[in-house]
């Protein structure tokens, strides 16, 4: 009798466990793999592979445009994508244009550009190998409203961004001589934590036919699959996993080209933490369900 | 008159905005470009002033009335003032200094430092709290009570395992199956929802342009 009562107590107590214990477990499963990471090599999924291959095969005269449509809240997932895309573009000698649709994305863009440019410049032997602002990339900055920016860039980018982020006249930059509007853009990738990629489809692709790709947070990735399947997006990176897969492809590509630099890949590093967190949540759901059904059976 | 002028403005600009997509004539396109590049930007600039004014007024009022958590309003106002002053007069970073000195010895407090060391960790912290709430909610509420809930639970398991490289180690085709769930059943459902939402947006926009829906004017559309 006593055993039956204590078993009932156990399941009831398990169901109403103090949430702080759950928080503690989540904290541990996230923190421990970050401190002692176990290396997991991600294998690229088709949407990631498509984007990588598209940029890889892009003609040299076509530029990659990156739109930073996210802020610091989602930078853990999206910043590794931005860094990996910049590395890919610079490694394949493509010109890059960067803009921000979200004001707080400006600082993130500046951080990523200075990080990747210094990675390449530290290993550059000649001027041709180095990454120079205004020659290899341009940071247009932020402008508003987004409709004006997205439509205006199809006509004249310099008119939408008369000065760049650093205050230089956009038209005076050597890169801008070959980057007038969407006709000179190979692909525009919107890295977003909101619905900006859809706005790019509506305004830039439908009107001017520019090729689009997107990098989005894991929670919103499901929203963009209809556009990926219809071919409106040439590829997509979804969440930290998408970032890690892209980092892997870039690393392999650079290694093939003799640039085996072993650069820090934050998306890949975080995969061990994400794996542990997902397993913990699955375990929580299983335990919660067992406790629920055990309790219900006793009540019947 | 107070209501008629905004209604006429919305009617004219709404119809004009739609027509420019269909009329490629140079005059119409030039007028459209001017509307987008000049008029919209001017309106947005005014809205920025309005936004800053509104937030400052709101917090000053909170402080004056000693409303709940009024102390935090000082933090908001101070953050707005400091970042605006440093942002406007302090330059972008040490390589691009402004008129205001933004370093004391080797300690720099230019706008990029403030952003990287304050806004980025604060924003990331707020978003990361989601993981804790999600774990707690999954433990308490995610129950296989019905067939539908069980299906949802199974899909969640597959997607969660498929979203990490370990999924492939457990069962090789799992990531491909997770990808299939996203690409086929998810897309089918999303497309249906999107069609409904877009038709709803179109109908509401049309009602606003034609002046049938007047809630945006204030006063409950009276």
Contacts between the chains, C-beta under 8 A, distances in Angstrom:
chain1	res1	chain2	res2	distance
A	17	B	139	7.6
A	19	B	136	4.7
A	19	B	140	7.9
A	22	B	132	7.6
A	22	B	135	5.5
A	22	B	136	4.9
A	22	B	139	5.7
A	23	B	132	4.9
A	23	B	135	7.6
A	23	B	136	7.0
A	25	B	135	7.6
A	26	B	131	5.9
A	26	B	132	5.4
A	26	B	135	4.6
A	27	B	132	7.6
A	30	B	131	6.9
A	40	B	164	7.8
A	40	B	165	4.2
A	40	B	166	7.1
A	41	B	165	6.9
A	42	B	165	4.9
A	43	B	165	7.2
A	43	B	168	6.4
A	43	B	175	7.5
A	45	B	175	6.5
A	45	B	179	5.7
A	46	B	179	6.9
A	47	B	179	8.0
A	71	B	123	6.0
A	72	B	115	7.9
A	72	B	119	5.3
A	72	B	120	4.2
A	72	B	121	7.9
A	72	B	122	7.3
A	72	B	123	3.2
A	72	B	124	6.0
A	73	B	123	4.0
A	73	B	124	6.5
A	73	B	126	5.9
A	73	B	127	4.0
A	74	B	127	6.1
A	75	B	120	6.3
A	75	B	123	7.2
A	75	B	124	6.3
A	76	B	124	5.6
A	76	B	127	7.4
A	76	B	128	7.2
A	104	B	115	7.6
A	104	B	119	6.5
A	104	B	123	7.4
A	107	B	111	7.8
A	107	B	112	6.0
A	107	B	115	3.7
A	107	B	116	6.4
A	107	B	119	7.1
A	107	B	120	7.3
A	108	B	120	7.5
A	110	B	92	7.6
A	110	B	93	7.8
A	110	B	112	6.1
A	111	B	112	7.8
A	111	B	116	6.3
A	144	B	41	7.5
A	144	B	44	5.1
A	145	B	40	5.4
A	145	B	41	7.4
A	145	B	44	5.1
A	147	B	36	6.6
A	147	B	40	7.0
A	148	B	36	4.8
A	148	B	37	5.9
A	148	B	40	5.3
A	148	B	41	6.3
A	151	B	36	6.0
A	152	B	33	7.9
A	152	B	36	6.6
A	152	B	37	6.0
A	155	B	33	7.1
A	159	B	37	7.0
A	160	B	37	7.6
A	165	B	92	7.7
A	166	B	92	6.7
A	166	B	96	6.3
A	167	B	96	7.6
A	218	B	163	6.6
A	221	B	182	7.2
A	222	B	182	5.9
A	222	B	186	5.2
A	222	B	190	6.9
A	223	B	190	6.5
A	225	B	182	5.2
A	225	B	183	5.7
A	225	B	186	5.7
A	225	B	187	4.7
A	225	B	190	6.6
A	226	B	187	4.9
A	226	B	190	5.0
A	226	B	191	5.0
A	226	B	194	6.4
A	228	B	183	7.6
A	229	B	183	6.1
A	229	B	187	5.3
A	239	B	163	6.8
A	241	B	163	5.2
A	241	B	164	6.8
A	241	B	165	7.9
A	244	B	165	7.9
A	271	B	164	6.7
A	271	B	165	6.0
A	274	B	163	7.6
A	274	B	164	5.8
A	275	B	164	4.1
A	275	B	165	6.7
A	275	B	166	4.8
A	277	B	131	6.4
A	277	B	135	7.9
A	278	B	160	4.6
A	278	B	161	6.9
A	278	B	163	6.6
A	278	B	164	5.2
A	278	B	166	7.9
A	279	B	164	7.9
A	279	B	166	7.2
A	280	B	135	6.9
A	281	B	134	7.0
A	281	B	135	5.4
A	281	B	138	5.3
A	281	B	160	6.6
A	282	B	157	6.1
A	282	B	160	5.9
A	282	B	161	7.2
A	284	B	135	5.9
A	284	B	138	5.5
A	284	B	139	4.1
A	285	B	138	5.2
A	285	B	139	6.9
A	285	B	142	5.0
A	285	B	153	6.9
A	285	B	156	7.7
A	285	B	157	7.7
A	287	B	139	7.2
A	288	B	138	7.3
A	288	B	139	4.5
A	288	B	140	6.6
A	288	B	142	6.7
A	288	B	143	7.1
A	289	B	142	7.6
A	289	B	143	6.0
A	289	B	144	5.7
A	289	B	153	7.9
A	292	B	143	5.3
